[in-house]
Amino acid sequence: MPIYEYVTLDEGCDYCAASFEIFQAINDEALETCPCCDEPVRKLLSGFMVGKGDPLRPSNLDSKGFTQYKRMGKGYYEKTAGPGPNAIADGDS
Ligand SMILES: [Zn+2]
């Protein structure tokens, strides 16, 4: 299932102000409001999370200055390419 990323259009709450990711089926309607605070949200493009013959290999991403992360667990992402930090963890899990 693809991951969609959303961010609030307004002030939002802690959850949506920093953007959040959600698994949705391709045919699901896009979220219009934050599930936490009901502020309007918009969908961000996160195309290269959606596999299937994706030409964006880590080496390509790196050379273009992108940083790619792979989700390793709940709230924890490990870098697979790019100049960013080696790992990011969100929240205080
Ligand atoms: Zn919110």
PDB file of the backbone (N, CA, C, O) and the ligand in Angstrom, with CONECT records:
HET     ZN  A 101       1
ATOM      1  N   MET A   1       0.839  -1.203   0.000  1.00  0.00           N
ATOM      2  CA  MET A   1       0.000   0.000   0.000  1.00  0.00           C
ATOM      3  C   MET A   1       0.871   1.249   0.000  1.00  0.00           C
ATOM      4  O   MET A   1       1.861   1.330   0.726  1.00  0.00           O
ATOM      5  N   PRO A   2       0.497   2.200  -0.806  1.00  0.00           N
ATOM      6  CA  PRO A   2       1.285   3.434  -0.827  1.00  0.00           C
ATOM      7  C   PRO A   2       1.124   4.239   0.458  1.00  0.00           C
ATOM      8  O   PRO A   2       0.111   4.163   1.154  1.00  0.00           O
ATOM      9  N   ILE A   3       2.152   5.000   0.734  1.00  0.00           N
ATOM     10  CA  ILE A   3       2.106   5.917   1.869  1.00  0.00           C
ATOM     11  C   ILE A   3       1.831   7.313   1.340  1.00  0.00           C
ATOM     12  O   ILE A   3       2.484   7.765   0.399  1.00  0.00           O
ATOM     13  N   TYR A   4       0.887   7.982   1.928  1.00  0.00           N
ATOM     14  CA  TYR A   4       0.633   9.363   1.572  1.00  0.00           C
ATOM     15  C   TYR A   4       1.031  10.255   2.736  1.00  0.00           C
ATOM     16  O   TYR A   4       0.851   9.930   3.910  1.00  0.00           O
ATOM     17  N   GLU A   5       1.577  11.386   2.349  1.00  0.00           N
ATOM     18  CA  GLU A   5       2.026  12.317   3.374  1.00  0.00           C
ATOM     19  C   GLU A   5       1.166  13.566   3.309  1.00  0.00           C
ATOM     20  O   GLU A   5       0.888  14.093   2.232  1.00  0.00           O
ATOM     21  N   TYR A   6       0.760  14.019   4.454  1.00  0.00           N
ATOM     22  CA  TYR A   6      -0.098  15.195   4.536  1.00  0.00           C
ATOM     23  C   TYR A   6       0.524  16.220   5.473  1.00  0.00           C
ATOM     24  O   TYR A   6       1.269  15.895   6.397  1.00  0.00           O
ATOM     25  N   VAL A   7       0.185  17.464   5.192  1.00  0.00           N
ATOM     26  CA  VAL A   7       0.595  18.522   6.109  1.00  0.00           C
ATOM     27  C   VAL A   7      -0.550  19.513   6.224  1.00  0.00           C
ATOM     28  O   VAL A   7      -1.325  19.705   5.286  1.00  0.00           O
ATOM     29  N   THR A   8      -0.642  20.129   7.372  1.00  0.00           N
ATOM     30  CA  THR A   8      -1.747  21.055   7.581  1.00  0.00           C
ATOM     31  C   THR A   8      -1.591  22.316   6.743  1.00  0.00           C
ATOM     32  O   THR A   8      -0.473  22.721   6.424  1.00  0.00           O
ATOM     33  N   LEU A   9      -2.698  22.927   6.392  1.00  0.00           N
ATOM     34  CA  LEU A   9      -2.683  24.191   5.671  1.00  0.00           C
ATOM     35  C   LEU A   9      -2.677  25.356   6.640  1.00  0.00           C
ATOM     36  O   LEU A   9      -2.351  26.487   6.282  1.00  0.00           O
ATOM     37  N   ASP A  10      -3.036  25.061   7.849  1.00  0.00           N
ATOM     38  CA  ASP A  10      -3.198  26.110   8.838  1.00  0.00           C
ATOM     39  C   ASP A  10      -2.245  25.815  10.001  1.00  0.00           C
ATOM     40  O   ASP A  10      -1.185  25.223   9.796  1.00  0.00           O
ATOM     41  N   GLU A  11      -2.599  26.206  11.163  1.00  0.00           N
ATOM     42  CA  GLU A  11      -1.689  25.969  12.276  1.00  0.00           C
ATOM     43  C   GLU A  11      -1.656  24.511  12.682  1.00  0.00           C
ATOM     44  O   GLU A  11      -0.595  23.973  13.000  1.00  0.00           O
ATOM     45  N   GLY A  12      -2.797  23.881  12.673  1.00  0.00           N
ATOM     46  CA  GLY A  12      -2.844  22.460  12.974  1.00  0.00           C
ATOM     47  C   GLY A  12      -2.415  22.145  14.393  1.00  0.00           C
ATOM     48  O   GLY A  12      -2.342  23.014  15.262  1.00  0.00           O
ATOM     49  N   CYS A  13      -2.133  20.864  14.593  1.00  0.00           N
ATOM     50  CA  CYS A  13      -1.708  20.396  15.904  1.00  0.00           C
ATOM     51  C   CYS A  13      -0.301  19.830  15.773  1.00  0.00           C
ATOM     52  O   CYS A  13       0.279  19.873  14.688  1.00  0.00           O
ATOM     53  N   ASP A  14       0.246  19.312  16.831  1.00  0.00           N
ATOM     54  CA  ASP A  14       1.586  18.730  16.786  1.00  0.00           C
ATOM     55  C   ASP A  14       1.682  17.640  15.732  1.00  0.00           C
ATOM     56  O   ASP A  14       2.721  17.464  15.095  1.00  0.00           O
ATOM     57  N   TYR A  15       0.615  16.930  15.560  1.00  0.00           N
ATOM     58  CA  TYR A  15       0.597  15.795  14.647  1.00  0.00           C
ATOM     59  C   TYR A  15       0.722  16.227  13.196  1.00  0.00           C
ATOM     60  O   TYR A  15       1.538  15.683  12.452  1.00  0.00           O
ATOM     61  N   CYS A  16      -0.076  17.195  12.795  1.00  0.00           N
ATOM     62  CA  CYS A  16      -0.123  17.537  11.379  1.00  0.00           C
ATOM     63  C   CYS A  16       0.752  18.730  11.016  1.00  0.00           C
ATOM     64  O   CYS A  16       1.057  18.914   9.837  1.00  0.00           O
ATOM     65  N   ALA A  17       1.164  19.537  11.971  1.00  0.00           N
ATOM     66  CA  ALA A  17       1.984  20.704  11.653  1.00  0.00           C
ATOM     67  C   ALA A  17       3.323  20.286  11.070  1.00  0.00           C
ATOM     68  O   ALA A  17       3.886  20.987  10.229  1.00  0.00           O
ATOM     69  N   ALA A  18       3.832  19.147  11.513  1.00  0.00           N
ATOM     70  CA  ALA A  18       5.115  18.670  11.013  1.00  0.00           C
ATOM     71  C   ALA A  18       4.938  17.700   9.854  1.00  0.00           C
ATOM     72  O   ALA A  18       5.917  17.133   9.367  1.00  0.00           O
ATOM     73  N   SER A  19       3.733  17.508   9.418  1.00  0.00           N
ATOM     74  CA  SER A  19       3.341  16.537   8.390  1.00  0.00           C
ATOM     75  C   SER A  19       3.322  15.128   8.948  1.00  0.00           C
ATOM     76  O   SER A  19       4.093  14.789   9.846  1.00  0.00           O
ATOM     77  N   PHE A  20       2.443  14.322   8.411  1.00  0.00           N
ATOM     78  CA  PHE A  20       2.322  12.949   8.880  1.00  0.00           C
ATOM     79  C   PHE A  20       2.082  12.039   7.691  1.00  0.00           C
ATOM     80  O   PHE A  20       1.644  12.486   6.631  1.00  0.00           O
ATOM     81  N   GLU A  21       2.369  10.781   7.872  1.00  0.00           N
ATOM     82  CA  GLU A  21       2.208   9.814   6.798  1.00  0.00           C
ATOM     83  C   GLU A  21       1.107   8.844   7.151  1.00  0.00           C
ATOM     84  O   GLU A  21       0.893   8.506   8.315  1.00  0.00           O
ATOM     85  N   ILE A  22       0.423   8.410   6.134  1.00  0.00           N
ATOM     86  CA  ILE A  22      -0.680   7.493   6.373  1.00  0.00           C
ATOM     87  C   ILE A  22      -0.744   6.492   5.231  1.00  0.00           C
ATOM     88  O   ILE A  22      -0.550   6.850   4.069  1.00  0.00           O
ATOM     89  N   PHE A  23      -1.014   5.243   5.563  1.00  0.00           N
ATOM     90  CA  PHE A  23      -1.194   4.223   4.530  1.00  0.00           C
ATOM     91  C   PHE A  23      -2.609   4.300   4.008  1.00  0.00           C
ATOM     92  O   PHE A  23      -3.567   4.308   4.781  1.00  0.00           O
ATOM     93  N   GLN A  24      -2.739   4.357   2.686  1.00  0.00           N
ATOM     94  CA  GLN A  24      -4.072   4.349   2.107  1.00  0.00           C
ATOM     95  C   GLN A  24      -4.061   3.499   0.856  1.00  0.00           C
ATOM     96  O   GLN A  24      -3.050   3.422   0.158  1.00  0.00           O
ATOM     97  N   ALA A  25      -5.171   2.866   0.576  1.00  0.00           N
ATOM     98  CA  ALA A  25      -5.314   2.172  -0.694  1.00  0.00           C
ATOM     99  C   ALA A  25      -5.389   3.217  -1.800  1.00  0.00           C
ATOM    100  O   ALA A  25      -5.813   4.352  -1.586  1.00  0.00           O
ATOM    101  N   ILE A  26      -4.963   2.797  -2.996  1.00  0.00           N
ATOM    102  CA  ILE A  26      -4.940   3.731  -4.134  1.00  0.00           C
ATOM    103  C   ILE A  26      -6.299   4.381  -4.344  1.00  0.00           C
ATOM    104  O   ILE A  26      -6.389   5.558  -4.693  1.00  0.00           O
ATOM    105  N   ASN A  27      -7.342   3.613  -4.132  1.00  0.00           N
ATOM    106  CA  ASN A  27      -8.679   4.121  -4.420  1.00  0.00           C
ATOM    107  C   ASN A  27      -9.315   4.912  -3.276  1.00  0.00           C
ATOM    108  O   ASN A  27     -10.401   5.474  -3.420  1.00  0.00           O
ATOM    109  N   ASP A  28      -8.628   4.944  -2.160  1.00  0.00           N
ATOM    110  CA  ASP A  28      -9.193   5.711  -1.054  1.00  0.00           C
ATOM    111  C   ASP A  28      -9.232   7.202  -1.368  1.00  0.00           C
ATOM    112  O   ASP A  28      -8.372   7.722  -2.079  1.00  0.00           O
ATOM    113  N   GLU A  29     -10.217   7.862  -0.842  1.00  0.00           N
ATOM    114  CA  GLU A  29     -10.285   9.308  -0.974  1.00  0.00           C
ATOM    115  C   GLU A  29      -9.150   9.947  -0.192  1.00  0.00           C
ATOM    116  O   GLU A  29      -8.765   9.461   0.872  1.00  0.00           O
ATOM    117  N   ALA A  30      -8.622  11.028  -0.718  1.00  0.00           N
ATOM    118  CA  ALA A  30      -7.596  11.752   0.019  1.00  0.00           C
ATOM    119  C   ALA A  30      -8.197  12.352   1.284  1.00  0.00           C
ATOM    120  O   ALA A  30      -9.356  12.767   1.309  1.00  0.00           O
ATOM    121  N   LEU A  31      -7.396  12.387   2.309  1.00  0.00           N
ATOM    122  CA  LEU A  31      -7.847  13.049   3.529  1.00  0.00           C
ATOM    123  C   LEU A  31      -8.029  14.538   3.266  1.00  0.00           C
ATOM    124  O   LEU A  31      -7.262  15.138   2.513  1.00  0.00           O
ATOM    125  N   GLU A  32      -9.016  15.116   3.870  1.00  0.00           N
ATOM    126  CA  GLU A  32      -9.193  16.560   3.742  1.00  0.00           C
ATOM    127  C   GLU A  32      -8.928  17.278   5.043  1.00  0.00           C
ATOM    128  O   GLU A  32      -8.620  18.469   5.062  1.00  0.00           O
ATOM    129  N   THR A  33      -9.049  16.550   6.120  1.00  0.00           N
ATOM    130  CA  THR A  33      -8.802  17.166   7.416  1.00  0.00           C
ATOM    131  C   THR A  33      -7.937  16.252   8.271  1.00  0.00           C
ATOM    132  O   THR A  33      -7.909  15.035   8.082  1.00  0.00           O
ATOM    133  N   CYS A  34      -7.237  16.861   9.207  1.00  0.00           N
ATOM    134  CA  CYS A  34      -6.391  16.112  10.119  1.00  0.00           C
ATOM    135  C   CYS A  34      -7.248  15.216  11.016  1.00  0.00           C
ATOM    136  O   CYS A  34      -8.256  15.661  11.565  1.00  0.00           O
ATOM    137  N   PRO A  35      -6.841  13.951  11.160  1.00  0.00           N
ATOM    138  CA  PRO A  35      -7.609  13.061  12.037  1.00  0.00           C
ATOM    139  C   PRO A  35      -7.529  13.463  13.513  1.00  0.00           C
ATOM    140  O   PRO A  35      -8.351  13.030  14.321  1.00  0.00           O
ATOM    141  N   CYS A  36      -6.560  14.276  13.855  1.00  0.00           N
ATOM    142  CA  CYS A  36      -6.441  14.718  15.255  1.00  0.00           C
ATOM    143  C   CYS A  36      -7.242  15.978  15.542  1.00  0.00           C
ATOM    144  O   CYS A  36      -8.037  16.020  16.480  1.00  0.00           O
ATOM    145  N   CYS A  37      -7.026  17.009  14.723  1.00  0.00           N
ATOM    146  CA  CYS A  37      -7.568  18.318  15.094  1.00  0.00           C
ATOM    147  C   CYS A  37      -8.590  18.856  14.098  1.00  0.00           C
ATOM    148  O   CYS A  37      -9.151  19.932  14.305  1.00  0.00           O
ATOM    149  N   ASP A  38      -8.837  18.106  13.009  1.00  0.00           N
ATOM    150  CA  ASP A  38      -9.826  18.535  12.018  1.00  0.00           C
ATOM    151  C   ASP A  38      -9.480  19.797  11.243  1.00  0.00           C
ATOM    152  O   ASP A  38     -10.340  20.370  10.574  1.00  0.00           O
ATOM    153  N   GLU A  39      -8.254  20.227  11.324  1.00  0.00           N
ATOM    154  CA  GLU A  39      -7.834  21.329  10.446  1.00  0.00           C
ATOM    155  C   GLU A  39      -7.666  20.778   9.031  1.00  0.00           C
ATOM    156  O   GLU A  39      -7.371  19.597   8.854  1.00  0.00           O
ATOM    157  N   PRO A  40      -7.855  21.635   8.021  1.00  0.00           N
ATOM    158  CA  PRO A  40      -7.655  21.171   6.642  1.00  0.00           C
ATOM    159  C   PRO A  40      -6.197  20.750   6.403  1.00  0.00           C
ATOM    160  O   PRO A  40      -5.266  21.389   6.893  1.00  0.00           O
ATOM    161  N   VAL A  41      -6.022  19.683   5.654  1.00  0.00           N
ATOM    162  CA  VAL A  41      -4.671  19.246   5.300  1.00  0.00           C
ATOM    163  C   VAL A  41      -4.575  19.091   3.784  1.00  0.00           C
ATOM    164  O   VAL A  41      -5.587  18.940   3.099  1.00  0.00           O
ATOM    165  N   ARG A  42      -3.357  19.129   3.276  1.00  0.00           N
ATOM    166  CA  ARG A  42      -3.179  18.822   1.864  1.00  0.00           C
ATOM    167  C   ARG A  42      -2.171  17.699   1.710  1.00  0.00           C
ATOM    168  O   ARG A  42      -1.297  17.495   2.553  1.00  0.00           O
ATOM    169  N   LYS A  43      -2.315  16.990   0.624  1.00  0.00           N
ATOM    170  CA  LYS A  43      -1.455  15.841   0.377  1.00  0.00           C
ATOM    171  C   LYS A  43      -0.141  16.300  -0.236  1.00  0.00           C
ATOM    172  O   LYS A  43      -0.123  17.116  -1.157  1.00  0.00           O
ATOM    173  N   LEU A  44       0.951  15.768   0.283  1.00  0.00           N
ATOM    174  CA  LEU A  44       2.253  16.029  -0.314  1.00  0.00           C
ATOM    175  C   LEU A  44       2.582  14.886  -1.266  1.00  0.00           C
ATOM    176  O   LEU A  44       2.112  13.761  -1.100  1.00  0.00           O
ATOM    177  N   LEU A  45       3.388  15.197  -2.252  1.00  0.00           N
ATOM    178  CA  LEU A  45       3.833  14.139  -3.151  1.00  0.00           C
ATOM    179  C   LEU A  45       4.971  13.377  -2.499  1.00  0.00           C
ATOM    180  O   LEU A  45       5.969  13.966  -2.083  1.00  0.00           O
ATOM    181  N   SER A  46       4.818  12.076  -2.412  1.00  0.00           N
ATOM    182  CA  SER A  46       5.929  11.277  -1.921  1.00  0.00           C
ATOM    183  C   SER A  46       6.080  10.088  -2.846  1.00  0.00           C
ATOM    184  O   SER A  46       6.061   8.932  -2.421  1.00  0.00           O
ATOM    185  N   GLY A  47       6.230  10.404  -4.128  1.00  0.00           N
ATOM    186  CA  GLY A  47       6.195   9.426  -5.213  1.00  0.00           C
ATOM    187  C   GLY A  47       7.118   8.243  -5.029  1.00  0.00           C
ATOM    188  O   GLY A  47       6.711   7.109  -5.281  1.00  0.00           O
ATOM    189  N   PHE A  48       8.352   8.468  -4.596  1.00  0.00           N
ATOM    190  CA  PHE A  48       9.286   7.351  -4.640  1.00  0.00           C
ATOM    191  C   PHE A  48       9.109   6.360  -3.499  1.00  0.00           C
ATOM    192  O   PHE A  48       9.908   5.433  -3.365  1.00  0.00           O
ATOM    193  N   MET A  49       8.096   6.532  -2.685  1.00  0.00           N
ATOM    194  CA  MET A  49       7.752   5.491  -1.729  1.00  0.00           C
ATOM    195  C   MET A  49       6.941   4.379  -2.408  1.00  0.00           C
ATOM    196  O   MET A  49       6.754   3.306  -1.833  1.00  0.00           O
ATOM    197  N   VAL A  50       6.470   4.629  -3.606  1.00  0.00           N
ATOM    198  CA  VAL A  50       5.522   3.719  -4.235  1.00  0.00           C
ATOM    199  C   VAL A  50       6.168   2.797  -5.257  1.00  0.00           C
ATOM    200  O   VAL A  50       5.817   2.864  -6.435  1.00  0.00           O
ATOM    201  N   GLY A  51       7.058   1.977  -4.869  1.00  0.00           N
ATOM    202  CA  GLY A  51       7.816   0.996  -5.656  1.00  0.00           C
ATOM    203  C   GLY A  51       7.495   0.769  -7.125  1.00  0.00           C
ATOM    204  O   GLY A  51       7.245   1.727  -7.857  1.00  0.00           O
ATOM    205  N   LYS A  52       7.497  -0.445  -7.553  1.00  0.00           N
ATOM    206  CA  LYS A  52       7.145  -0.861  -8.917  1.00  0.00           C
ATOM    207  C   LYS A  52       7.976  -0.216 -10.012  1.00  0.00           C
ATOM    208  O   LYS A  52       7.567   0.799 -10.576  1.00  0.00           O
ATOM    209  N   GLY A  53       9.105  -0.770 -10.314  1.00  0.00           N
ATOM    210  CA  GLY A  53       9.930  -0.278 -11.416  1.00  0.00           C
ATOM    211  C   GLY A  53      10.356   1.163 -11.248  1.00  0.00           C
ATOM    212  O   GLY A  53      10.576   1.872 -12.230  1.00  0.00           O
ATOM    213  N   ASP A  54      10.468   1.581 -10.045  1.00  0.00           N
ATOM    214  CA  ASP A  54      10.879   2.953  -9.771  1.00  0.00           C
ATOM    215  C   ASP A  54      12.323   3.182 -10.205  1.00  0.00           C
ATOM    216  O   ASP A  54      13.225   2.483  -9.743  1.00  0.00           O
ATOM    217  N   PRO A  55      12.550   4.153 -11.087  1.00  0.00           N
ATOM    218  CA  PRO A  55      13.915   4.390 -11.564  1.00  0.00           C
ATOM    219  C   PRO A  55      14.785   5.152 -10.568  1.00  0.00           C
ATOM    220  O   PRO A  55      15.990   5.291 -10.781  1.00  0.00           O
ATOM    221  N   LEU A  56      14.204   5.632  -9.513  1.00  0.00           N
ATOM    222  CA  LEU A  56      14.982   6.418  -8.560  1.00  0.00           C
ATOM    223  C   LEU A  56      15.739   5.510  -7.607  1.00  0.00           C
ATOM    224  O   LEU A  56      15.282   5.240  -6.497  1.00  0.00           O
ATOM    225  N   ARG A  57      16.879   5.046  -8.041  1.00  0.00           N
ATOM    226  CA  ARG A  57      17.695   4.249  -7.147  1.00  0.00           C
ATOM    227  C   ARG A  57      18.419   5.152  -6.170  1.00  0.00           C
ATOM    228  O   ARG A  57      18.624   6.332  -6.453  1.00  0.00           O
ATOM    229  N   PRO A  58      18.805   4.620  -5.031  1.00  0.00           N
ATOM    230  CA  PRO A  58      19.471   5.437  -4.026  1.00  0.00           C
ATOM    231  C   PRO A  58      20.641   6.236  -4.582  1.00  0.00           C
ATOM    232  O   PRO A  58      20.825   7.392  -4.201  1.00  0.00           O
ATOM    233  N   SER A  59      21.435   5.649  -5.473  1.00  0.00           N
ATOM    234  CA  SER A  59      22.587   6.388  -5.998  1.00  0.00           C
ATOM    235  C   SER A  59      22.139   7.597  -6.810  1.00  0.00           C
ATOM    236  O   SER A  59      22.774   8.650  -6.756  1.00  0.00           O
ATOM    237  N   ASN A  60      21.054   7.454  -7.557  1.00  0.00           N
ATOM    238  CA  ASN A  60      20.524   8.591  -8.306  1.00  0.00           C
ATOM    239  C   ASN A  60      20.034   9.684  -7.380  1.00  0.00           C
ATOM    240  O   ASN A  60      20.292  10.869  -7.595  1.00  0.00           O
ATOM    241  N   LEU A  61      19.329   9.271  -6.356  1.00  0.00           N
ATOM    242  CA  LEU A  61      18.804  10.239  -5.399  1.00  0.00           C
ATOM    243  C   LEU A  61      19.939  11.010  -4.767  1.00  0.00           C
ATOM    244  O   LEU A  61      19.882  12.231  -4.622  1.00  0.00           O
ATOM    245  N   ASP A  62      20.963  10.282  -4.398  1.00  0.00           N
ATOM    246  CA  ASP A  62      22.108  10.887  -3.741  1.00  0.00           C
ATOM    247  C   ASP A  62      22.728  11.960  -4.627  1.00  0.00           C
ATOM    248  O   ASP A  62      23.011  13.068  -4.171  1.00  0.00           O
ATOM    249  N   SER A  63      22.938  11.620  -5.899  1.00  0.00           N
ATOM    250  CA  SER A  63      23.610  12.560  -6.787  1.00  0.00           C
ATOM    251  C   SER A  63      22.750  13.783  -7.068  1.00  0.00           C
ATOM    252  O   SER A  63      23.268  14.822  -7.477  1.00  0.00           O
ATOM    253  N   LYS A  64      21.464  13.675  -6.856  1.00  0.00           N
ATOM    254  CA  LYS A  64      20.590  14.826  -7.068  1.00  0.00           C
ATOM    255  C   LYS A  64      20.329  15.596  -5.778  1.00  0.00           C
ATOM    256  O   LYS A  64      19.564  16.560  -5.757  1.00  0.00           O
ATOM    257  N   GLY A  65      20.968  15.158  -4.721  1.00  0.00           N
ATOM    258  CA  GLY A  65      20.855  15.892  -3.472  1.00  0.00           C
ATOM    259  C   GLY A  65      19.636  15.542  -2.645  1.00  0.00           C
ATOM    260  O   GLY A  65      19.330  16.221  -1.665  1.00  0.00           O
ATOM    261  N   PHE A  66      18.936  14.483  -3.032  1.00  0.00           N
ATOM    262  CA  PHE A  66      17.809  14.043  -2.220  1.00  0.00           C
ATOM    263  C   PHE A  66      18.292  13.160  -1.078  1.00  0.00           C
ATOM    264  O   PHE A  66      19.327  12.501  -1.170  1.00  0.00           O
ATOM    265  N   THR A  67      17.541  13.166  -0.040  1.00  0.00           N
ATOM    266  CA  THR A  67      17.796  12.220   1.028  1.00  0.00           C
ATOM    267  C   THR A  67      16.598  11.277   1.097  1.00  0.00           C
ATOM    268  O   THR A  67      15.446  11.710   1.139  1.00  0.00           O
ATOM    269  N   GLN A  68      16.894   9.996   1.107  1.00  0.00           N
ATOM    270  CA  GLN A  68      15.818   9.014   1.148  1.00  0.00           C
ATOM    271  C   GLN A  68      15.912   8.230   2.446  1.00  0.00           C
ATOM    272  O   GLN A  68      16.999   7.861   2.890  1.00  0.00           O
ATOM    273  N   TYR A  69      14.779   7.988   3.034  1.00  0.00           N
ATOM    274  CA  TYR A  69      14.737   7.227   4.274  1.00  0.00           C
ATOM    275  C   TYR A  69      13.890   5.990   4.106  1.00  0.00           C
ATOM    276  O   TYR A  69      12.909   5.972   3.364  1.00  0.00           O
ATOM    277  N   LYS A  70      14.288   4.979   4.801  1.00  0.00           N
ATOM    278  CA  LYS A  70      13.507   3.764   4.830  1.00  0.00           C
ATOM    279  C   LYS A  70      12.969   3.600   6.235  1.00  0.00           C
ATOM    280  O   LYS A  70      13.692   3.763   7.218  1.00  0.00           O
ATOM    281  N   ARG A  71      11.705   3.277   6.314  1.00  0.00           N
ATOM    282  CA  ARG A  71      11.093   3.154   7.624  1.00  0.00           C
ATOM    283  C   ARG A  71      11.527   1.837   8.258  1.00  0.00           C
ATOM    284  O   ARG A  71      11.283   0.768   7.699  1.00  0.00           O
ATOM    285  N   MET A  72      12.167   1.911   9.414  1.00  0.00           N
ATOM    286  CA  MET A  72      12.697   0.724  10.060  1.00  0.00           C
ATOM    287  C   MET A  72      11.799   0.237  11.184  1.00  0.00           C
ATOM    288  O   MET A  72      11.920  -0.903  11.632  1.00  0.00           O
ATOM    289  N   GLY A  73      10.933   1.066  11.623  1.00  0.00           N
ATOM    290  CA  GLY A  73      10.073   0.676  12.733  1.00  0.00           C
ATOM    291  C   GLY A  73       9.188   1.842  13.076  1.00  0.00           C
ATOM    292  O   GLY A  73       9.166   2.855  12.377  1.00  0.00           O
ATOM    293  N   LYS A  74       8.471   1.692  14.138  1.00  0.00           N
ATOM    294  CA  LYS A  74       7.535   2.738  14.520  1.00  0.00           C
ATOM    295  C   LYS A  74       8.265   4.038  14.827  1.00  0.00           C
ATOM    296  O   LYS A  74       9.017   4.123  15.798  1.00  0.00           O
ATOM    297  N   GLY A  75       8.039   5.045  13.998  1.00  0.00           N
ATOM    298  CA  GLY A  75       8.612   6.358  14.232  1.00  0.00           C
ATOM    299  C   GLY A  75      10.108   6.444  14.028  1.00  0.00           C
ATOM    300  O   GLY A  75      10.737   7.409  14.460  1.00  0.00           O
ATOM    301  N   TYR A  76      10.697   5.437  13.366  1.00  0.00           N
ATOM    302  CA  TYR A  76      12.139   5.449  13.173  1.00  0.00           C
ATOM    303  C   TYR A  76      12.475   5.213  11.712  1.00  0.00           C
ATOM    304  O   TYR A  76      11.993   4.257  11.105  1.00  0.00           O
ATOM    305  N   TYR A  77      13.306   6.089  11.144  1.00  0.00           N
ATOM    306  CA  TYR A  77      13.664   5.998   9.740  1.00  0.00           C
ATOM    307  C   TYR A  77      15.174   5.987   9.607  1.00  0.00           C
ATOM    308  O   TYR A  77      15.872   6.776  10.245  1.00  0.00           O
ATOM    309  N   GLU A  78      15.672   5.086   8.775  1.00  0.00           N
ATOM    310  CA  GLU A  78      17.102   5.019   8.555  1.00  0.00           C
ATOM    311  C   GLU A  78      17.398   5.487   7.138  1.00  0.00           C
ATOM    312  O   GLU A  78      16.698   5.122   6.194  1.00  0.00           O
ATOM    313  N   LYS A  79      18.437   6.296   7.000  1.00  0.00           N
ATOM    314  CA  LYS A  79      18.759   6.866   5.701  1.00  0.00           C
ATOM    315  C   LYS A  79      19.265   5.791   4.743  1.00  0.00           C
ATOM    316  O   LYS A  79      20.070   4.942   5.126  1.00  0.00           O
ATOM    317  N   THR A  80      18.793   5.829   3.500  1.00  0.00           N
ATOM    318  CA  THR A  80      19.309   4.924   2.474  1.00  0.00           C
ATOM    319  C   THR A  80      20.091   5.682   1.416  1.00  0.00           C
ATOM    320  O   THR A  80      20.849   5.068   0.666  1.00  0.00           O
ATOM    321  N   ALA A  81      19.934   6.984   1.332  1.00  0.00           N
ATOM    322  CA  ALA A  81      20.681   7.772   0.364  1.00  0.00           C
ATOM    323  C   ALA A  81      20.590   9.237   0.737  1.00  0.00           C
ATOM    324  O   ALA A  81      19.642   9.675   1.388  1.00  0.00           O
ATOM    325  N   GLY A  82      21.610   9.995   0.305  1.00  0.00           N
ATOM    326  CA  GLY A  82      21.511  11.437   0.427  1.00  0.00           C
ATOM    327  C   GLY A  82      22.318  12.014   1.562  1.00  0.00           C
ATOM    328  O   GLY A  82      22.926  11.293   2.354  1.00  0.00           O
ATOM    329  N   PRO A  83      22.310  13.341   1.626  1.00  0.00           N
ATOM    330  CA  PRO A  83      23.185  14.077   2.534  1.00  0.00           C
ATOM    331  C   PRO A  83      22.605  14.320   3.934  1.00  0.00           C
ATOM    332  O   PRO A  83      23.287  14.888   4.787  1.00  0.00           O
ATOM    333  N   GLY A  84      21.398  13.913   4.177  1.00  0.00           N
ATOM    334  CA  GLY A  84      20.752  14.221   5.455  1.00  0.00           C
ATOM    335  C   GLY A  84      21.304  13.403   6.604  1.00  0.00           C
ATOM    336  O   GLY A  84      22.227  12.608   6.431  1.00  0.00           O
ATOM    337  N   PRO A  85      20.731  13.607   7.773  1.00  0.00           N
ATOM    338  CA  PRO A  85      21.149  12.817   8.952  1.00  0.00           C
ATOM    339  C   PRO A  85      20.986  11.326   8.708  1.00  0.00           C
ATOM    340  O   PRO A  85      20.136  10.918   7.916  1.00  0.00           O
ATOM    341  N   ASN A  86      21.785  10.511   9.375  1.00  0.00           N
ATOM    342  CA  ASN A  86      21.779   9.072   9.130  1.00  0.00           C
ATOM    343  C   ASN A  86      20.491   8.396   9.513  1.00  0.00           C
ATOM    344  O   ASN A  86      20.107   7.387   8.922  1.00  0.00           O
ATOM    345  N   ALA A  87      19.830   8.941  10.489  1.00  0.00           N
ATOM    346  CA  ALA A  87      18.576   8.344  10.919  1.00  0.00           C
ATOM    347  C   ALA A  87      17.734   9.429  11.549  1.00  0.00           C
ATOM    348  O   ALA A  87      18.254  10.392  12.112  1.00  0.00           O
ATOM    349  N   ILE A  88      16.445   9.265  11.450  1.00  0.00           N
ATOM    350  CA  ILE A  88      15.569  10.181  12.154  1.00  0.00           C
ATOM    351  C   ILE A  88      14.565   9.377  12.958  1.00  0.00           C
ATOM    352  O   ILE A  88      14.086   8.326  12.531  1.00  0.00           O
ATOM    353  N   ALA A  89      14.274   9.882  14.089  1.00  0.00           N
ATOM    354  CA  ALA A  89      13.251   9.246  14.915  1.00  0.00           C
ATOM    355  C   ALA A  89      12.270  10.330  15.274  1.00  0.00           C
ATOM    356  O   ALA A  89      12.664  11.391  15.757  1.00  0.00           O
ATOM    357  N   ASP A  90      11.016  10.082  15.049  1.00  0.00           N
ATOM    358  CA  ASP A  90      10.076  11.106  15.466  1.00  0.00           C
ATOM    359  C   ASP A  90       9.391  10.712  16.745  1.00  0.00           C
ATOM    360  O   ASP A  90       9.230   9.532  17.057  1.00  0.00           O
ATOM    361  N   GLY A  91       9.001  11.705  17.462  1.00  0.00           N
ATOM    362  CA  GLY A  91       8.361  11.448  18.739  1.00  0.00           C
ATOM    363  C   GLY A  91       9.400  11.002  19.756  1.00  0.00           C
ATOM    364  O   GLY A  91      10.601  11.039  19.489  1.00  0.00           O
ATOM    365  N   ASP A  92       8.944  10.594  20.882  1.00  0.00           N
ATOM    366  CA  ASP A  92       9.845  10.228  21.969  1.00  0.00           C
ATOM    367  C   ASP A  92       9.707   8.747  22.309  1.00  0.00           C
ATOM    368  O   ASP A  92       9.959   8.332  23.440  1.00  0.00           O
ATOM    369  N   SER A  93       9.303   7.957  21.313  1.00  0.00           N
ATOM    370  CA  SER A  93       8.893   6.563  21.505  1.00  0.00           C
ATOM    371  C   SER A  93       9.752   5.730  22.420  1.00  0.00           C
ATOM    372  O   SER A  93       9.468   4.550  22.629  1.00  0.00           O
TER     373      SER A  93
HETATM  374 ZN    ZN A 101      -3.870  18.171  13.372  1.00  0.00          ZN2+
END
